[in-house]
Amino acid sequence: MSTYYRIHNKGGWRHDENVAHAAISPGNILELNSDNEVLKYATENGAPPSGRLIAVEDALQGNGVTDDYAADDIVMVAVADPGSEWNMLVAAGTVLTIGESLVSDGEGCLMSADDLDSGTTPEVIAVAMEEYTVDSGEAELVHVRII
């Protein structure tokens, strides 16, 4: 992994802003609750019903990809188009090859579809655009393409 300074790489997306229900990091995949607040997508291997929502850095406030949002902050949200490329959080311990299918880990990050229980049909959200092992003990930003 390179050092990333932005969450968006290239491709189409629409900007939105929502209040954070709880702490969120740039690069998290998000969902909306009934109060129109965003929170980390919490279903392992699920297809987010709100679409491909990604928390992005709040550059207008001078914040970067390492500056988290707290509960009740206004979150800069990207509604990602299929085929667009992003630097998203991938769960610790994930070993990636280029083109590997990625699914939700149930904690706002992505993980390899190969890490699902045998016989589980993957709900692929993105594919890896770099070969990388997330071995720092915490989720890291990895270059992915949205499906």
SEMIDO-776493 format. One record per residue: residue number from 1; residue in one letter; z, x, y of N, C-alpha, C in turn. Coordinates in pm, 1 decimal. Layout:
<node k="NUM" r="A" n_z="Z" n_x="X" n_y="Y" ca_z="Z" ca_x="X" ca_y="Y" c_z="Z" c_x="X" c_y="Y"/>
...
***
This chain:
<node k="1" r="M" n_z="0.0" n_x="83.5" n_y="-117.6" ca_z="0.0" ca_x="0.0" ca_y="0.0" c_z="0.0" c_x="88.0" c_y="123.8"/>
<node k="2" r="S" n_z="-76.6" n_x="46.3" n_y="218.7" ca_z="-74.8" ca_x="110.7" ca_y="349.3" c_z="36.0" c_x="47.4" c_y="432.0"/>
<node k="3" r="T" n_z="59.7" n_x="103.5" n_y="548.2" ca_z="150.9" ca_x="39.0" ca_y="641.6" c_z="71.9" c_x="-67.7" c_y="714.7"/>
<node k="4" r="Y" n_z="119.7" n_x="-188.7" n_y="710.8" ca_z="49.7" ca_x="-299.3" ca_y="774.2" c_z="119.9" c_x="-338.7" c_y="903.0"/>
<node k="5" r="Y" n_z="39.7" n_x="-365.1" n_y="1005.8" ca_z="92.0" ca_x="-405.2" ca_y="1135.6" c_z="59.8" c_x="-550.0" c_y="1168.7"/>
<node k="6" r="R" n_z="-22.2" n_x="-612.7" n_y="1085.1" ca_z="-60.1" ca_x="-752.6" ca_y="1103.3" c_z="-60.7" c_x="-821.4" c_y="967.4"/>
<node k="7" r="I" n_z="-41.8" n_x="-952.1" n_y="969.0" ca_z="-49.5" ca_x="-1028.9" ca_y="844.8" c_z="-194.1" c_x="-1068.4" c_y="816.4"/>
<node k="8" r="H" n_z="-268.3" n_x="-1108.7" n_y="918.8" ca_z="-408.5" ca_x="-1148.9" ca_y="900.7" c_z="-499.5" c_x="-1026.8" c_y="897.9"/>
<node k="9" r="N" n_z="-591.9" n_x="-1023.2" n_y="801.2" ca_z="-690.8" ca_x="-915.7" ca_y="793.9" c_z="-825.6" c_x="-962.7" c_y="845.3"/>
<node k="10" r="K" n_z="-882.4" n_x="-1063.7" n_y="778.7" ca_z="-1012.1" ca_x="-1115.0" ca_y="822.4" c_z="-1036.6" c_x="-1250.8" c_y="758.7"/>
<node k="11" r="G" n_z="-1128.6" n_x="-1324.4" n_y="819.7" ca_z="-1163.5" ca_x="-1456.0" ca_y="768.2" c_z="-1104.9" c_x="-1566.9" c_y="853.1"/>
<node k="12" r="G" n_z="-1140.0" n_x="-1689.6" n_y="817.5" ca_z="-1103.0" ca_x="-1805.7" ca_y="896.4" c_z="-961.2" c_x="-1853.5" c_y="874.7"/>
<node k="13" r="W" n_z="-906.2" n_x="-1911.0" n_y="980.3" ca_z="-772.8" ca_x="-1970.4" ca_y="975.2" c_z="-749.8" c_x="-2049.5" c_y="1102.5"/>
<node k="14" r="R" n_z="-650.1" n_x="-2134.4" n_y="1097.1" ca_z="-610.7" ca_x="-2213.8" ca_y="1213.9" c_z="-464.5" c_x="-2185.0" c_y="1244.2"/>
<node k="15" r="H" n_z="-433.8" n_x="-2171.6" n_y="1372.7" ca_z="-297.0" ca_x="-2142.7" ca_y="1416.8" c_z="-216.8" c_x="-2272.1" c_y="1428.3"/>
<node k="16" r="D" n_z="-92.2" n_x="-2265.3" n_y="1386.6" ca_z="0.3" ca_x="-2376.5" ca_y="1401.5" c_z="137.5" c_x="-2317.9" c_y="1432.9"/>
<node k="17" r="E" n_z="228.0" n_x="-2401.2" n_y="1479.8" ca_z="365.7" ca_x="-2359.2" ca_y="1505.8" c_z="459.1" c_x="-2467.8" c_y="1455.0"/>
<node k="18" r="N" n_z="563.1" n_x="-2425.2" n_y="1384.3" ca_z="662.3" ca_x="-2518.1" ca_y="1331.0" c_z="800.4" c_x="-2455.4" c_y="1341.2"/>
<node k="19" r="V" n_z="902.4" n_x="-2538.1" n_y="1342.3" ca_z="1040.7" ca_x="-2490.7" ca_y="1341.6" c_z="1075.8" c_x="-2443.4" c_y="1200.5"/>
<node k="20" r="A" n_z="1149.2" n_x="-2333.4" n_y="1192.0" ca_z="1194.3" ca_x="-2280.6" ca_y="1063.1" c_z="1314.6" c_x="-2359.4" c_y="1013.7"/>
<node k="21" r="H" n_z="1309.0" n_x="-2404.8" n_y="889.1" ca_z="1422.4" ca_x="-2472.9" ca_y="826.7" c_z="1531.0" c_x="-2371.8" c_y="788.7"/>
<node k="22" r="A" n_z="1488.9" n_x="-2252.3" n_y="750.3" ca_z="1578.7" ca_x="-2142.7" ca_y="711.3" c_z="1507.0" c_x="-2011.9" c_y="742.9"/>
<node k="23" r="A" n_z="1567.1" n_x="-1899.6" n_y="710.0" ca_z="1506.4" ca_x="-1768.9" ca_y="738.3" c_z="1371.3" c_x="-1754.5" c_y="667.3"/>
<node k="24" r="I" n_z="1275.0" n_x="-1696.6" n_y="738.5" ca_z="1138.5" ca_x="-1678.3" ca_y="688.6" c_z="1091.6" c_x="-1540.2" c_y="733.8"/>
<node k="25" r="S" n_z="1013.1" n_x="-1474.7" n_y="649.3" ca_z="955.0" ca_x="-1345.0" ca_y="684.5" c_z="804.1" c_x="-1358.5" c_y="701.4"/>
<node k="26" r="P" n_z="745.4" n_x="-1284.7" n_y="795.3" ca_z="599.1" ca_x="-1281.2" ca_y="801.8" c_z="542.4" c_x="-1237.2" c_y="667.0"/>
<node k="27" r="G" n_z="442.3" n_x="-1309.7" n_y="620.6" ca_z="383.5" ca_x="-1282.4" ca_y="489.2" c_z="429.3" c_x="-1378.6" c_y="382.1"/>
<node k="28" r="N" n_z="531.3" n_x="-1461.2" n_y="410.7" ca_z="574.9" ca_x="-1564.3" ca_y="315.5" c_z="472.3" c_x="-1676.4" c_y="308.9"/>
<node k="29" r="I" n_z="458.1" n_x="-1735.5" n_y="189.8" ca_z="381.5" ca_x="-1859.0" ca_y="176.7" c_z="480.1" c_x="-1973.2" c_y="202.0"/>
<node k="30" r="L" n_z="435.3" n_x="-2073.3" n_y="276.4" ca_z="525.6" ca_x="-2175.7" ca_y="327.1" c_z="488.5" c_x="-2314.9" c_y="279.8"/>
<node k="31" r="E" n_z="582.8" n_x="-2406.8" n_y="300.0" ca_z="559.4" ca_x="-2549.4" ca_y="280.4" c_z="629.0" c_x="-2623.7" c_y="393.0"/>
<node k="32" r="L" n_z="588.5" n_x="-2747.0" n_y="414.3" ca_z="651.0" ca_x="-2833.2" ca_y="514.7" c_z="751.1" c_x="-2925.4" c_y="448.4"/>
<node k="33" r="N" n_z="863.6" n_x="-2951.3" n_y="515.8" ca_z="955.9" ca_x="-3052.8" ca_y="465.6" c_z="932.1" c_x="-3184.2" c_y="540.5"/>
<node k="34" r="S" n_z="1010.9" n_x="-3285.4" n_y="513.5" ca_z="990.7" ca_x="-3417.9" ca_y="572.7" c_z="1019.5" c_x="-3422.0" c_y="722.7"/>
<node k="35" r="D" n_z="1084.3" n_x="-3317.9" n_y="776.1" ca_z="1110.0" ca_x="-3308.0" ca_y="919.8" c_z="1004.9" c_x="-3223.7" c_y="990.7"/>
<node k="36" r="N" n_z="895.9" n_x="-3190.2" n_y="918.9" ca_z="787.3" ca_x="-3107.3" ca_y="971.7" c_z="834.3" c_x="-2965.3" c_y="1003.6"/>
<node k="37" r="E" n_z="937.5" n_x="-2919.3" n_y="933.6" ca_z="984.6" ca_x="-2782.1" ca_y="945.0" c_z="922.4" c_x="-2701.3" c_y="831.3"/>
<node k="38" r="V" n_z="906.7" n_x="-2570.9" n_y="852.6" ca_z="853.7" ca_x="-2485.9" ca_y="746.6" c_z="967.3" c_x="-2412.7" c_y="675.6"/>
<node k="39" r="L" n_z="945.3" n_x="-2390.2" n_y="547.0" ca_z="1037.9" ca_x="-2313.4" ca_y="464.7" c_z="957.7" c_x="-2240.5" c_y="359.2"/>
<node k="40" r="K" n_z="1018.4" n_x="-2140.1" n_y="296.7" ca_z="950.1" ca_x="-2066.0" ca_y="191.1" c_z="910.4" c_x="-2161.8" c_y="80.2"/>
<node k="41" r="Y" n_z="787.7" n_x="-2146.0" n_y="30.1" ca_z="740.7" ca_x="-2232.9" ca_y="-77.6" c_z="824.8" c_x="-2205.9" c_y="-201.6"/>
<node k="42" r="A" n_z="885.8" n_x="-2311.6" n_y="-255.6" ca_z="990.7" ca_x="-2294.8" ca_y="-356.4" c_z="953.9" c_x="-2341.2" c_y="-497.1"/>
<node k="43" r="T" n_z="825.0" n_x="-2353.5" n_y="-526.9" ca_z="785.0" ca_x="-2395.0" ca_y="-660.9" c_z="711.2" c_x="-2281.9" c_y="-729.9"/>
<node k="44" r="E" n_z="769.3" n_x="-2229.8" n_y="-837.3" ca_z="700.5" ca_x="-2123.6" ca_y="-910.7" c_z="571.7" c_x="-2178.8" c_y="-970.6"/>
<node k="45" r="N" n_z="462.7" n_x="-2106.8" n_y="-951.4" ca_z="331.6" ca_x="-2140.4" ca_y="-1005.3" c_z="283.1" c_x="-2277.6" c_y="-958.4"/>
<node k="46" r="G" n_z="322.6" n_x="-2319.3" n_y="-841.0" ca_z="276.3" ca_x="-2447.9" ca_y="-789.4" c_z="167.3" c_x="-2429.6" c_y="-686.5"/>
<node k="47" r="A" n_z="95.7" n_x="-2538.2" n_y="-659.5" ca_z="-4.4" ca_x="-2539.9" ca_y="-553.4" c_z="61.0" c_x="-2602.5" c_y="-431.0"/>
<node k="48" r="P" n_z="78.9" n_x="-2527.1" n_y="-324.1" ca_z="148.2" ca_x="-2582.5" ca_y="-206.9" c_z="79.8" c_x="-2709.6" c_y="-156.5"/>
<node k="49" r="P" n_z="152.8" n_x="-2821.3" n_y="-151.1" ca_z="91.9" ca_x="-2947.6" ca_y="-109.4" c_z="51.5" c_x="-2948.8" c_y="37.0"/>
<node k="50" r="S" n_z="109.4" n_x="-2860.9" n_y="116.7" ca_z="78.5" ca_x="-2854.4" ca_y="259.8" c_z="-42.7" c_x="-2766.7" c_y="287.8"/>
<node k="51" r="G" n_z="-104.1" n_x="-2710.5" n_y="184.9" ca_z="-214.8" ca_x="-2618.1" ca_y="203.5" c_z="-165.6" c_x="-2475.4" c_y="200.8"/>
<node k="52" r="R" n_z="-253.7" n_x="-2383.8" n_y="232.7" ca_z="-220.9" ca_x="-2241.1" ca_y="231.5" c_z="-160.4" c_x="-2201.4" c_y="365.7"/>
<node k="53" r="L" n_z="-29.6" n_x="-2224.7" n_y="381.1" ca_z="42.1" ca_x="-2191.6" ca_y="504.3" c_z="106.9" c_x="-2055.4" c_y="488.3"/>
<node k="54" r="I" n_z="84.4" n_x="-1968.1" n_y="586.2" ca_z="136.1" ca_x="-1831.6" ca_y="580.7" c_z="209.1" c_x="-1801.7" c_y="711.1"/>
<node k="55" r="A" n_z="330.0" n_x="-1749.3" n_y="700.9" ca_z="403.1" ca_x="-1706.1" ca_y="820.6" c_z="340.1" c_x="-1577.5" c_y="871.8"/>
<node k="56" r="V" n_z="306.4" n_x="-1575.6" n_y="1002.1" ca_z="249.7" ca_x="-1455.5" ca_y="1062.8" c_z="346.8" c_x="-1401.3" c_y="1167.3"/>
<node k="57" r="E" n_z="323.6" n_x="-1277.9" n_y="1208.2" ca_z="411.0" ca_x="-1213.9" ca_y="1306.5" c_z="399.5" c_x="-1284.8" c_y="1441.3"/>
<node k="58" r="D" n_z="507.4" n_x="-1284.9" n_y="1516.1" ca_z="508.7" ca_x="-1347.5" ca_y="1649.4" c_z="480.7" c_x="-1240.3" c_y="1753.7"/>
<node k="59" r="A" n_z="355.4" n_x="-1198.2" n_y="1760.5" ca_z="315.4" ca_x="-1089.8" ca_y="1850.1" c_z="335.3" c_x="-1127.4" c_y="1997.3"/>
<node k="60" r="L" n_z="329.0" n_x="-1256.5" n_y="2029.6" ca_z="346.4" ca_x="-1298.4" ca_y="2169.1" c_z="487.3" c_x="-1269.5" c_y="2220.7"/>
<node k="61" r="Q" n_z="582.2" n_x="-1255.1" n_y="2129.1" ca_z="719.6" ca_x="-1220.7" ca_y="2166.1" c_z="748.7" c_x="-1072.1" c_y="2142.6"/>
<node k="62" r="G" n_z="643.6" n_x="-996.4" n_y="2109.9" ca_z="661.9" ca_x="-854.3" ca_y="2083.9" c_z="713.0" c_x="-823.6" c_y="1945.0"/>
<node k="63" r="N" n_z="706.4" n_x="-920.3" n_y="1854.1" ca_z="757.7" ca_x="-902.2" ca_y="1718.2" c_z="645.6" c_x="-861.1" c_y="1623.5"/>
<node k="64" r="G" n_z="681.0" n_x="-782.9" n_y="1523.3" ca_z="585.4" ca_x="-735.8" ca_y="1424.2" c_z="610.8" c_x="-796.3" c_y="1287.7"/>
<node k="65" r="V" n_z="548.2" n_x="-738.7" n_y="1186.9" ca_z="556.6" ca_x="-792.5" ca_y="1050.6" c_z="693.9" c_x="-772.7" c_y="986.9"/>
<node k="66" r="T" n_z="776.6" n_x="-688.0" n_y="1044.2" ca_z="911.0" ca_x="-666.0" ca_y="988.6" c_z="1018.1" c_x="-747.7" c_y="1059.8"/>
<node k="67" r="D" n_z="977.8" n_x="-827.9" n_y="1159.0" ca_z="1073.3" ca_x="-910.3" ca_y="1233.8" c_z="1076.4" c_x="-1051.2" c_y="1175.8"/>
<node k="68" r="D" n_z="1188.5" n_x="-1083.0" n_y="1109.6" ca_z="1202.0" ca_x="-1213.5" ca_y="1043.4" c_z="1231.5" c_x="-1324.1" c_y="1143.9"/>
<node k="69" r="Y" n_z="1202.5" n_x="-1446.2" n_y="1102.2" ca_z="1239.0" ca_x="-1565.7" ca_y="1177.4" c_z="1371.8" c_x="-1616.7" c_y="1123.4"/>
<node k="70" r="A" n_z="1457.3" n_x="-1666.5" n_y="1211.0" ca_z="1583.7" ca_x="-1728.7" ca_y="1170.8" c_z="1565.6" c_x="-1880.4" c_y="1167.9"/>
<node k="71" r="A" n_z="1659.5" n_x="-1949.1" n_y="1106.3" ca_z="1657.0" ca_x="-2095.6" ca_y="1107.4" c_z="1649.4" c_x="-2143.7" c_y="1251.6"/>
<node k="72" r="D" n_z="1569.5" n_x="-2246.0" n_y="1274.8" ca_z="1547.4" ca_x="-2310.0" ca_y="1404.6" c_z="1458.4" c_x="-2230.3" c_y="1500.2"/>
<node k="73" r="D" n_z="1408.9" n_x="-2112.3" n_y="1459.8" ca_z="1309.2" ca_x="-2041.0" ca_y="1540.1" c_z="1175.5" c_x="-2113.2" c_y="1529.5"/>
<node k="74" r="I" n_z="1090.8" n_x="-2093.8" n_y="1628.5" ca_z="952.8" ca_x="-2141.4" ca_y="1620.1" c_z="873.7" c_x="-2037.2" c_y="1541.7"/>
<node k="75" r="V" n_z="810.6" n_x="-2079.7" n_y="1431.9" ca_z="737.9" ca_x="-1989.0" ca_y="1342.5" c_z="588.6" c_x="-1998.5" c_y="1371.6"/>
<node k="76" r="M" n_z="525.1" n_x="-1883.1" n_y="1385.5" ca_z="379.4" ca_x="-1876.7" ca_y="1396.6" c_z="324.2" c_x="-1892.1" c_y="1254.7"/>
<node k="77" r="V" n_z="244.5" n_x="-1996.5" n_y="1233.7" ca_z="195.6" ca_x="-2031.1" ca_y="1101.4" c_z="43.5" c_x="-2026.0" c_y="1101.3"/>
<node k="78" r="A" n_z="-12.2" n_x="-1966.4" n_y="998.7" ca_z="-156.9" ca_x="-1966.5" ca_y="978.1" c_z="-188.5" c_x="-2063.8" c_y="865.4"/>
<node k="79" r="V" n_z="-287.7" n_x="-2148.4" n_y="888.8" ca_z="-342.9" ca_x="-2233.8" ca_y="783.6" c_z="-468.2" c_x="-2160.4" c_y="737.9"/>
<node k="80" r="A" n_z="-460.0" n_x="-2093.1" n_y="623.6" ca_z="-563.3" ca_x="-1999.9" ca_y="579.4" c_z="-680.0" c_x="-2069.7" c_y="511.6"/>
<node k="81" r="D" n_z="-800.6" n_x="-2026.4" n_y="546.2" ca_z="-921.6" ca_x="-2075.6" ca_y="480.3" c_z="-942.8" c_x="-1999.8" c_y="349.8"/>
<node k="82" r="P" n_z="-1002.9" n_x="-2065.3" n_y="250.4" ca_z="-1039.6" ca_x="-1993.1" ca_y="127.9" c_z="-1131.2" c_x="-1875.4" c_y="161.7"/>
<node k="83" r="G" n_z="-1107.5" n_x="-1762.7" n_y="97.6" ca_z="-1187.3" ca_x="-1643.2" ca_y="120.3" c_z="-1132.4" c_x="-1552.2" c_y="228.3"/>
<node k="84" r="S" n_z="-1036.3" n_x="-1601.3" n_y="307.4" ca_z="-977.6" ca_x="-1516.4" ca_y="411.1" c_z="-882.9" c_x="-1414.8" c_y="346.5"/>
<node k="85" r="E" n_z="-862.1" n_x="-1302.8" n_y="416.1" ca_z="-779.6" ca_x="-1195.3" ca_y="360.9" c_z="-655.5" c_x="-1173.4" c_y="445.8"/>
<node k="86" r="W" n_z="-543.9" n_x="-1150.7" n_y="377.2" ca_z="-411.7" ca_x="-1144.9" ca_y="439.5" c_z="-328.9" c_x="-1034.2" c_y="376.0"/>
<node k="87" r="N" n_z="-224.9" n_x="-992.9" n_y="446.3" ca_z="-120.8" ca_x="-907.2" ca_y="390.1" c_z="-2.0" c_x="-999.0" c_y="364.7"/>
<node k="88" r="M" n_z="21.6" n_x="-1030.1" n_y="238.0" ca_z="126.4" ca_x="-1125.6" ca_y="202.4" c_z="234.6" c_x="-1058.7" c_y="119.3"/>
<node k="89" r="L" n_z="352.9" n_x="-1119.7" n_y="121.7" ca_z="464.8" ca_x="-1065.9" ca_y="45.4" c_z="445.5" c_x="-1091.8" c_y="-103.7"/>
<node k="90" r="V" n_z="456.0" n_x="-984.6" n_y="-181.1" ca_z="446.3" ca_x="-991.3" ca_y="-326.7" c_z="581.0" c_x="-949.0" c_y="-383.0"/>
<node k="91" r="A" n_z="628.6" n_x="-1022.1" n_y="-481.9" ca_z="762.1" ca_x="-1003.6" ca_y="-538.7" c_z="783.7" c_x="-863.7" c_y="-595.9"/>
<node k="92" r="A" n_z="907.9" n_x="-816.5" n_y="-584.2" ca_z="946.7" ca_x="-686.6" ca_y="-638.9" c_z="917.8" c_x="-682.4" c_y="-788.1"/>
<node k="93" r="G" n_z="873.9" n_x="-566.8" n_y="-834.3" ca_z="847.4" ca_x="-547.2" ca_y="-976.4" c_z="707.6" c_x="-586.9" c_y="-1019.3"/>
<node k="94" r="T" n_z="627.3" n_x="-640.0" n_y="-928.3" ca_z="491.8" ca_x="-682.6" ca_y="-962.5" c_z="398.4" c_x="-561.6" c_y="-966.9"/>
<node k="95" r="V" n_z="320.8" n_x="-552.2" n_y="-1074.0" ca_z="220.4" ca_x="-446.6" ca_y="-1089.1" c_z="83.7" c_x="-512.1" c_y="-1074.9"/>
<node k="96" r="L" n_z="5.8" n_x="-464.3" n_y="-976.7" ca_z="-121.4" ca_x="-529.3" ca_y="-944.7" c_z="-240.8" c_x="-438.9" c_y="-968.2"/>
<node k="97" r="T" n_z="-350.0" n_x="-500.6" n_y="-1011.9" ca_z="-480.5" ca_x="-437.2" ca_y="-1013.6" c_z="-570.8" c_x="-518.9" c_y="-922.1"/>
<node k="98" r="I" n_z="-677.2" n_x="-457.9" n_y="-874.5" ca_z="-770.0" ca_x="-528.3" ca_y="-785.9" c_z="-829.1" c_x="-647.6" c_y="-860.3"/>
<node k="99" r="G" n_z="-828.6" n_x="-763.4" n_y="-795.5" ca_z="-883.5" ca_x="-885.7" ca_y="-854.7" c_z="-783.5" c_x="-964.6" c_y="-937.5"/>
<node k="100" r="E" n_z="-661.2" n_x="-915.7" n_y="-949.2" ca_z="-560.2" ca_x="-985.7" ca_y="-1029.1" c_z="-519.5" c_x="-1117.2" c_y="-963.8"/>
<node k="101" r="S" n_z="-506.6" n_x="-1220.7" n_y="-1045.1" ca_z="-468.2" ca_x="-1353.2" ca_y="-996.9" c_z="-321.2" c_x="-1356.0" c_y="-958.4"/>
<node k="102" r="L" n_z="-292.0" n_x="-1418.6" n_y="-842.6" ca_z="-155.4" ca_x="-1427.1" ca_y="-792.0" c_z="-114.3" c_x="-1572.4" c_y="-776.1"/>
<node k="103" r="V" n_z="11.3" n_x="-1599.6" n_y="-811.3" ca_z="68.6" ca_x="-1733.8" ca_y="-802.7" c_z="199.0" c_x="-1727.5" c_y="-724.8"/>
<node k="104" r="S" n_z="253.2" n_x="-1842.6" n_y="-690.5" ca_z="381.8" ca_x="-1847.5" ca_y="-621.5" c_z="494.2" c_x="-1805.2" c_y="-716.1"/>
<node k="105" r="D" n_z="590.5" n_x="-1728.3" n_y="-659.6" ca_z="706.1" ca_x="-1688.6" ca_y="-740.3" c_z="823.2" c_x="-1785.8" c_y="-724.0"/>
<node k="106" r="G" n_z="805.0" n_x="-1890.3" n_y="-640.5" ca_z="910.0" ca_x="-1988.4" ca_y="-618.6" c_z="1010.9" c_x="-1947.2" c_y="-512.5"/>
<node k="107" r="E" n_z="986.4" n_x="-1831.7" n_y="-446.8" ca_z="1077.1" ca_x="-1783.4" ca_y="-342.3" c_z="1000.3" c_x="-1742.0" c_y="-217.3"/>
<node k="108" r="G" n_z="880.3" n_x="-1798.3" n_y="-198.9" ca_z="801.5" ca_x="-1769.7" ca_y="-79.9" c_z="711.3" c_x="-1649.4" c_y="-91.3"/>
<node k="109" r="C" n_z="710.3" n_x="-1585.2" n_y="-207.0" ca_z="626.0" ca_x="-1466.8" ca_y="-228.4" c_z="522.3" c_x="-1496.6" c_y="-336.5"/>
<node k="110" r="L" n_z="436.2" n_x="-1401.2" n_y="-359.3" ca_z="338.7" ca_x="-1411.2" ca_y="-467.4" c_z="382.1" c_x="-1321.2" c_y="-582.1"/>
<node k="111" r="M" n_z="332.9" n_x="-1351.5" n_y="-701.6" ca_z="356.3" ca_x="-1267.0" ca_y="-818.3" c_z="231.8" c_x="-1273.9" c_y="-906.0"/>
<node k="112" r="S" n_z="219.7" n_x="-1183.4" n_y="-998.8" ca_z="105.2" ca_x="-1182.1" ca_y="-1089.0" c_z="109.4" c_x="-1303.5" c_y="-1180.9"/>
<node k="113" r="A" n_z="-6.1" n_x="-1365.1" n_y="-1201.8" ca_z="-15.1" ca_x="-1476.1" ca_y="-1296.4" c_z="17.3" c_x="-1429.0" c_y="-1437.6"/>
<node k="114" r="D" n_z="0.4" n_x="-1298.9" n_y="-1464.7" ca_z="32.5" ca_x="-1242.9" ca_y="-1595.9" c_z="182.0" c_x="-1247.4" c_y="-1625.4"/>
<node k="115" r="D" n_z="264.8" n_x="-1264.4" n_y="-1521.2" ca_z="410.0" ca_x="-1268.3" ca_y="-1539.7" c_z="462.3" c_x="-1408.1" c_y="-1573.7"/>
<node k="116" r="L" n_z="372.7" n_x="-1507.9" n_y="-1580.4" ca_z="413.5" ca_x="-1644.0" ca_y="-1618.8" c_z="440.4" c_x="-1650.0" c_y="-1768.3"/>
<node k="117" r="D" n_z="516.7" n_x="-1750.2" n_y="-1809.6" ca_z="540.2" ca_x="-1771.1" ca_y="-1952.6" c_z="407.6" c_x="-1794.2" c_y="-2023.6"/>
<node k="118" r="S" n_z="399.5" n_x="-1747.0" n_y="-2146.3" ca_z="278.9" ca_x="-1763.5" ca_y="-2226.7" c_z="243.6" c_x="-1911.8" c_y="-2239.7"/>
<node k="119" r="G" n_z="117.9" n_x="-1943.4" n_y="-2227.3" ca_z="72.0" ca_x="-2081.1" ca_y="-2240.7" c_z="74.4" c_x="-2159.8" c_y="-2111.0"/>
<node k="120" r="T" n_z="127.6" n_x="-2100.5" n_y="-2002.8" ca_z="132.6" ca_x="-2168.0" ca_y="-1873.3" c_z="-1.0" c_x="-2149.9" c_y="-1802.3"/>
<node k="121" r="T" n_z="-56.9" n_x="-2260.3" n_y="-1753.5" ca_z="-180.9" ca_x="-2252.8" ca_y="-1677.3" c_z="-150.0" c_x="-2211.5" c_y="-1534.2"/>
<node k="122" r="P" n_z="-206.9" n_x="-2101.1" n_y="-1487.1" ca_z="-174.7" ca_x="-2054.7" ca_y="-1352.1" c_z="-239.2" c_x="-2138.1" c_y="-1242.1"/>
<node k="123" r="E" n_z="-162.6" n_x="-2164.2" n_y="-1134.6" ca_z="-212.1" ca_x="-2226.5" ca_y="-1010.6" c_z="-237.6" c_x="-2111.3" c_y="-913.9"/>
<node k="124" r="V" n_z="-354.1" n_x="-2052.3" n_y="-923.5" ca_z="-383.9" ca_x="-1930.5" ca_y="-848.2" c_z="-396.5" c_x="-1961.6" c_y="-699.6"/>
<node k="125" r="I" n_z="-324.0" n_x="-1884.7" n_y="-618.8" ca_z="-325.6" ca_x="-1898.1" ca_y="-473.1" c_z="-412.7" c_x="-1789.7" c_y="-410.8"/>
<node k="126" r="A" n_z="-408.8" n_x="-1668.8" n_y="-469.5" ca_z="-479.5" ca_x="-1554.6" ca_y="-412.0" c_z="-512.6" c_x="-1454.5" c_y="-521.4"/>
<node k="127" r="V" n_z="-593.8" n_x="-1356.5" n_y="-486.2" ca_z="-621.2" ca_x="-1243.2" ca_y="-575.1" c_z="-588.7" c_x="-1114.2" c_y="-501.0"/>
<node k="128" r="A" n_z="-542.8" n_x="-1014.9" n_y="-575.2" ca_z="-508.1" ca_x="-885.7" ca_y="-516.1" c_z="-634.0" c_x="-811.8" c_y="-473.4"/>
<node k="129" r="M" n_z="-627.2" n_x="-750.6" n_y="-356.1" ca_z="-738.8" ca_x="-671.9" ca_y="-303.6" c_z="-708.2" c_x="-522.0" c_y="-307.1"/>
<node k="130" r="E" n_z="-596.1" n_x="-487.2" n_y="-367.7" ca_z="-560.8" ca_x="-346.7" ca_y="-384.0" c_z="-481.0" c_x="-329.7" c_y="-512.4"/>
<node k="131" r="E" n_z="-486.9" n_x="-210.0" n_y="-567.0" ca_z="-406.3" ca_x="-175.6" ca_y="-683.1" c_z="-274.0" c_x="-123.5" c_y="-631.3"/>
<node k="132" r="Y" n_z="-165.3" n_x="-183.5" n_y="-677.6" ca_z="-35.3" ca_x="-145.6" ca_y="-621.1" c_z="78.0" c_x="-191.0" c_y="-712.3"/>
<node k="133" r="T" n_z="187.2" n_x="-114.6" n_y="-713.9" ca_z="309.2" ca_x="-152.5" ca_y="-783.5" c_z="418.4" c_x="-171.5" c_y="-679.8"/>
<node k="134" r="V" n_z="477.0" n_x="-290.4" n_y="-676.1" ca_z="585.9" ca_x="-320.5" ca_y="-581.9" c_z="714.7" c_x="-274.2" c_y="-648.6"/>
<node k="135" r="D" n_z="755.4" n_x="-151.6" n_y="-617.9" ca_z="870.5" ca_x="-93.4" ca_y="-687.2" c_z="984.6" c_x="-55.5" c_y="-593.4"/>
<node k="136" r="S" n_z="985.6" n_x="-111.3" n_y="-473.2" ca_z="1091.1" ca_x="-76.8" ca_y="-377.1" c_z="1219.7" c_x="-156.0" c_y="-398.5"/>
<node k="137" r="G" n_z="1217.6" n_x="-252.4" n_y="-490.0" ca_z="1336.0" ca_x="-335.1" ca_y="-511.0" c_z="1335.0" c_x="-461.7" c_y="-427.7"/>
<node k="138" r="E" n_z="1236.7" n_x="-476.2" n_y="-340.4" ca_z="1221.9" ca_x="-598.9" ca_y="-261.2" c_z="1073.4" c_x="-628.0" c_y="-242.7"/>
<node k="139" r="A" n_z="1042.4" n_x="-750.0" n_y="-202.1" ca_z="903.9" ca_x="-789.1" ca_y="-182.1" c_z="839.0" c_x="-700.4" c_y="-75.7"/>
<node k="140" r="E" n_z="708.6" n_x="-675.3" n_y="-93.8" ca_z="633.7" ca_x="-592.1" ca_y="0.0" c_z="501.8" c_x="-659.0" c_y="35.4"/>
<node k="141" r="L" n_z="447.7" n_x="-622.0" n_y="151.4" ca_z="318.7" ca_x="-673.2" ca_y="193.5" c_z="207.9" c_x="-606.8" c_y="113.1"/>
<node k="142" r="V" n_z="117.2" n_x="-689.7" n_y="61.5" ca_z="3.4" ca_x="-641.8" ca_y="-17.3" c_z="-120.1" c_x="-718.1" c_y="30.8"/>
<node k="143" r="H" n_z="-233.3" n_x="-649.2" n_y="34.2" ca_z="-359.7" ca_x="-707.6" ca_y="78.2" c_z="-412.9" c_x="-802.3" c_y="-29.9"/>
<node k="144" r="V" n_z="-433.6" n_x="-931.4" n_y="7.4" ca_z="-480.9" ca_x="-1032.1" ca_y="-86.8" c_z="-592.5" c_x="-1115.6" c_y="-25.1"/>
<node k="145" r="R" n_z="-669.1" n_x="-1184.5" n_y="-109.4" ca_z="-769.4" ca_x="-1280.7" ca_y="-66.1" c_z="-727.7" c_x="-1419.3" c_y="-114.7"/>
<node k="146" r="I" n_z="-726.6" n_x="-1515.2" n_y="-22.8" ca_z="-689.1" ca_x="-1653.1" ca_y="-55.0" c_z="-800.1" c_x="-1718.7" c_y="-136.3"/>
<node k="147" r="I" n_z="-762.3" n_x="-1792.7" n_y="-238.9" ca_z="-857.5" ca_x="-1866.2" ca_y="-322.5" c_z="-878.4" c_x="-2005.2" c_y="-265.5"/>
***
